[in-house]
Amino acid sequence: MILRSCNADFTSKYDPSFQWPNQIGAEVFPKSWDPYPECGNGLHGFMGGEGDSSFADWSDSAQWIVFTGDIVVNIDNNKVKTNKATIVYIGQGDTAFDRFQDCHAFMRKHKMLGNRSFNSVNTGGDDSTNTGGNNSTNTGGDYSTNIGGDLSTNTGGDRSTNTGEHYSKNTGGNFSKNTGGDDSTNTGGNYSRNTGGSDSTNTGGDNSKNTGGNNSTVLTGINSFFIGQWYDGTRLRSKTFYSGEDYKCGVRYLFENGKITEVLKLEERNNK
């Protein structure tokens, strides 16, 4: 099943001249069709509710529908397109988010909701607080606080606080604090604080502080340091590495069991 949003009158957000049906069982065809995996020339949506949620309409008046496709083509794992759509459900509720959640419930009932389906999108400006659960996308400006759960994407500007759990992507500007769990990606600018768990990717600018668990990677600027944490079979241990002394600035390193190794050199060694 494929999820998508429409304008309040069920026209397309990107082409208001295209009308989607608002009746269950109705069929609709695109103005043109090309199976090449790129945007355009088809009917678009999110297979299993998974993809890049920024393509959806998150306005208060948006409608949400669920449909099946005939020929379905994946586009960079961000969305899919099809040559024919059959409407199987129309979201119900007083608000757009209610209708979105209603479609989620329908897809979940039929076991067609993907494990990485996006849950919500929260966007604010400077000094905003944006909070979502798993699979959420939370975006703010400078001094913002953006919080999500597993598989969330949290983005802020300078002096922002961006927090996610496992597999999250947390990005901030200068003086930002970016925190994730295992397999997270945490990126900040100068004077940032970036913290991840095991298998995380942590990147900071000059004067940054970066912390990761075993099998995590780090890349920083000058006057920065990285704290690596690992379990040695007896207890949890940690070790601090300083840029310019223990590792090169602007070069990515892999941390394993108390040691760091330049990633490119490690790849060269493994390829021999």
C-alpha positions as CSV (number, residue, x, y, z in Angstrom):
1,M,0.0,0.0,0.0
2,I,1.1,3.5,-0.8
3,L,0.4,6.6,1.4
4,R,0.2,10.2,0.1
5,S,-1.1,13.6,0.9
6,C,-3.2,15.9,-1.2
7,N,-4.6,19.4,-1.0
8,A,-7.9,20.0,0.8
9,D,-9.8,19.4,-2.4
10,F,-7.8,16.3,-3.3
11,T,-5.8,18.0,-5.9
12,S,-2.0,17.5,-6.1
13,K,0.3,19.7,-4.0
14,Y,2.7,19.9,-6.9
15,D,0.2,20.1,-9.7
16,P,-3.1,21.6,-8.6
17,S,-4.6,20.8,-12.0
18,F,-4.4,17.1,-11.2
19,Q,-7.4,15.7,-9.4
20,W,-7.1,12.6,-7.1
21,P,-10.4,10.7,-6.6
22,N,-12.0,10.9,-3.1
23,Q,-13.9,7.6,-3.4
24,I,-12.7,4.2,-2.3
25,G,-12.3,1.9,-5.2
26,A,-11.8,4.7,-7.8
27,E,-9.0,4.3,-10.2
28,V,-6.7,7.1,-11.5
29,F,-4.0,7.4,-14.1
30,P,-1.1,9.9,-14.4
31,K,-1.0,12.5,-17.2
32,S,2.1,10.7,-18.4
33,W,4.1,7.6,-17.5
34,D,7.8,6.8,-17.6
35,P,9.1,3.9,-15.5
36,Y,12.6,5.5,-15.2
37,P,13.3,5.9,-11.5
38,E,13.1,9.7,-11.2
39,C,10.5,12.2,-10.1
40,G,7.7,13.0,-12.6
41,N,5.7,11.0,-15.1
42,G,3.7,9.0,-12.7
43,L,1.6,9.0,-9.5
44,H,3.7,9.5,-6.4
45,G,3.5,8.4,-2.8
46,F,5.3,6.6,0.0
47,M,5.4,2.8,-0.1
48,G,4.4,1.5,3.3
49,G,4.5,5.1,4.6
50,E,8.3,5.1,4.2
51,G,10.4,7.8,2.5
52,D,11.3,11.5,2.6
53,S,8.5,13.1,4.6
54,S,9.5,16.6,3.3
55,F,7.7,15.7,0.0
56,A,4.4,15.4,1.8
57,D,1.9,18.2,2.5
58,W,1.9,18.9,6.2
59,S,-0.6,21.8,6.1
60,D,-3.6,21.8,8.4
61,S,-6.0,21.3,5.6
62,A,-4.2,18.4,3.9
63,Q,-6.0,15.2,3.0
64,W,-4.4,11.8,3.3
65,I,-5.1,8.7,1.2
66,V,-3.9,5.1,0.8
67,F,-3.8,3.4,-2.7
68,T,-2.4,0.4,-4.4
69,G,-0.3,0.6,-7.6
70,D,0.1,-1.5,-10.8
71,I,3.7,-1.0,-11.8
72,V,5.5,0.5,-8.8
73,V,9.0,2.2,-9.2
74,N,11.2,3.1,-6.3
75,I,12.8,6.6,-6.5
76,D,16.0,6.7,-4.3
77,N,14.1,5.2,-1.4
78,N,12.5,8.6,-0.9
79,K,9.2,7.8,-2.6
80,V,7.7,5.6,-5.3
81,K,5.6,6.2,-8.4
82,T,3.1,4.1,-10.3
83,N,1.3,4.0,-13.6
84,K,-2.1,3.3,-12.1
85,A,-3.6,3.9,-8.6
86,T,-6.6,2.4,-6.9
87,I,-7.9,4.2,-3.8
88,V,-8.3,1.8,-0.9
89,Y,-8.7,4.2,2.0
90,I,-9.3,7.9,2.7
91,G,-8.1,9.2,6.1
92,Q,-10.8,10.4,8.5
93,G,-10.6,13.0,11.2
94,D,-11.1,16.6,12.1
95,T,-7.5,17.6,11.4
96,A,-4.9,16.7,8.8
97,F,-2.8,15.0,11.5
98,D,-5.9,13.0,12.5
99,R,-6.3,11.9,8.9
100,F,-2.7,11.0,8.6
101,Q,-2.8,8.9,11.8
102,D,-6.0,7.2,10.6
103,C,-4.3,6.1,7.4
104,H,-1.4,4.8,9.5
105,A,-3.9,2.8,11.5
106,F,-5.5,1.3,8.4
107,M,-2.1,0.3,6.9
108,R,-1.0,-1.1,10.3
109,K,-4.2,-3.2,10.5
110,H,-3.5,-4.7,7.2
111,K,0.2,-5.2,8.0
112,M,1.2,-2.9,5.2
113,L,2.9,-0.1,7.3
114,G,6.7,-0.1,6.9
115,N,9.0,-0.4,9.9
116,R,10.5,3.0,9.0
117,S,7.3,4.8,8.2
118,F,7.5,8.4,9.2
119,N,5.3,9.4,12.1
120,S,5.2,13.2,12.2
121,V,6.9,16.3,10.9
122,N,7.4,19.2,13.2
123,T,8.9,22.5,12.0
124,G,9.6,25.7,13.9
125,G,11.7,28.8,13.6
126,D,14.3,30.2,16.0
127,D,13.8,29.4,19.7
128,S,11.2,26.7,18.8
129,T,10.7,23.3,20.5
130,N,9.8,20.5,18.2
131,T,9.1,17.0,19.6
132,G,8.2,13.8,17.8
133,G,8.3,10.1,18.4
134,N,9.9,7.3,16.4
135,N,10.4,8.0,12.7
136,S,9.7,11.7,13.2
137,T,11.3,14.7,11.4
138,N,11.8,17.7,13.7
139,T,13.4,20.9,12.3
140,G,14.1,24.3,14.0
141,G,16.2,27.4,13.6
142,D,18.8,28.9,15.9
143,Y,18.4,28.2,19.7
144,S,15.8,25.5,18.8
145,T,15.2,22.2,20.7
146,N,14.4,19.2,18.4
147,I,13.6,15.8,20.0
148,G,12.8,12.5,18.3
149,G,12.9,8.8,18.9
150,D,14.3,5.9,16.9
151,L,14.9,6.6,13.2
152,S,14.2,10.3,13.7
153,T,15.8,13.3,11.9
154,N,16.4,16.3,14.1
155,T,17.9,19.5,12.6
156,G,18.6,22.8,14.2
157,G,20.7,25.9,13.6
158,D,23.3,27.6,15.9
159,R,23.1,26.8,19.6
160,S,20.3,24.2,19.0
161,T,19.8,21.0,20.9
162,N,19.0,18.0,18.7
163,T,18.3,14.7,20.3
164,G,17.3,11.3,18.9
165,E,17.6,7.7,19.8
166,H,18.9,4.7,17.8
167,Y,19.4,5.2,14.1
168,S,18.6,8.9,14.4
169,K,20.2,11.7,12.5
170,N,20.9,14.8,14.6
171,T,22.4,17.9,13.0
172,G,23.2,21.4,14.4
173,G,25.3,24.4,13.7
174,N,27.9,26.2,15.9
175,F,27.6,25.7,19.7
176,S,25.0,23.0,19.1
177,K,24.4,19.8,21.1
178,N,23.6,16.7,19.1
179,T,22.9,13.4,20.8
180,G,21.9,10.0,19.4
181,G,21.9,6.4,20.3
182,D,23.4,3.4,18.6
183,D,23.9,3.7,14.8
184,S,23.1,7.4,15.0
185,T,24.6,10.3,12.9
186,N,25.5,13.4,15.0
187,T,26.9,16.5,13.3
188,G,27.7,19.9,14.6
189,G,29.7,23.0,13.8
190,N,32.3,24.8,15.8
191,Y,32.1,24.4,19.6
192,S,29.5,21.7,19.2
193,R,28.9,18.7,21.4
194,N,28.2,15.5,19.5
195,T,27.4,12.2,21.3
196,G,26.5,8.8,19.8
197,G,26.4,5.2,20.9
198,S,27.9,2.2,19.3
199,D,28.4,2.3,15.5
200,S,27.6,6.0,15.5
201,T,29.0,8.7,13.2
202,N,30.1,11.8,14.9
203,T,31.3,15.0,13.2
204,G,32.3,18.3,14.8
205,G,34.0,21.5,13.8
206,D,36.7,23.4,15.7
207,N,36.7,23.2,19.5
208,S,34.1,20.4,19.5
209,K,33.6,17.6,21.9
210,N,32.6,14.2,20.5
211,T,31.7,11.0,22.2
212,G,31.0,7.6,20.7
213,G,30.8,3.9,21.6
214,N,32.6,1.0,20.1
215,N,32.8,0.9,16.3
216,S,31.9,4.6,16.1
217,T,33.7,7.1,13.8
218,V,34.7,10.7,14.4
219,L,35.9,13.6,12.4
220,T,36.7,17.0,14.0
221,G,38.5,20.3,13.5
222,I,41.2,21.9,15.6
223,N,41.2,22.1,19.4
224,S,38.7,19.3,19.6
225,F,38.6,15.9,21.3
226,F,36.9,12.6,21.1
227,I,35.9,10.3,24.1
228,G,35.7,6.7,23.1
229,Q,33.8,4.2,25.3
230,W,33.9,0.4,25.2
231,Y,33.3,-2.6,27.4
232,D,36.4,-4.7,27.9
233,G,34.6,-7.8,29.3
234,T,34.9,-6.6,32.8
235,R,33.8,-3.0,32.9
236,L,32.9,0.0,30.8
237,R,36.0,2.0,30.0
238,S,36.7,5.3,28.2
239,K,39.7,7.0,26.6
240,T,40.1,10.6,25.4
241,F,41.8,11.4,22.1
242,Y,42.9,14.9,21.2
243,S,42.9,16.4,17.7
244,G,46.4,17.4,16.4
245,E,48.0,15.0,18.9
246,D,46.2,11.6,18.7
247,Y,44.5,12.1,15.4
248,K,44.5,14.4,12.4
249,C,42.0,17.2,12.0
250,G,39.6,16.8,9.1
251,V,40.2,13.1,8.8
252,R,37.7,10.4,9.8
253,Y,38.7,7.8,12.3
254,L,37.2,4.5,13.5
255,F,37.2,3.7,17.2
256,E,37.5,0.1,18.3
257,N,38.3,-1.3,21.8
258,G,40.3,1.7,23.0
259,K,42.1,2.5,19.7
260,I,41.4,4.8,16.8
261,T,42.4,4.0,13.2
262,E,42.2,6.3,10.2
263,V,39.3,5.0,8.1
264,L,41.1,5.3,4.7
265,K,44.1,3.5,6.0
266,L,41.9,0.8,7.4
267,E,40.1,0.4,4.0
268,E,43.5,0.2,2.3
269,R,44.6,-2.5,4.7
270,N,41.3,-4.5,4.2
271,N,41.6,-4.3,0.4
272,K,45.1,-5.9,0.4
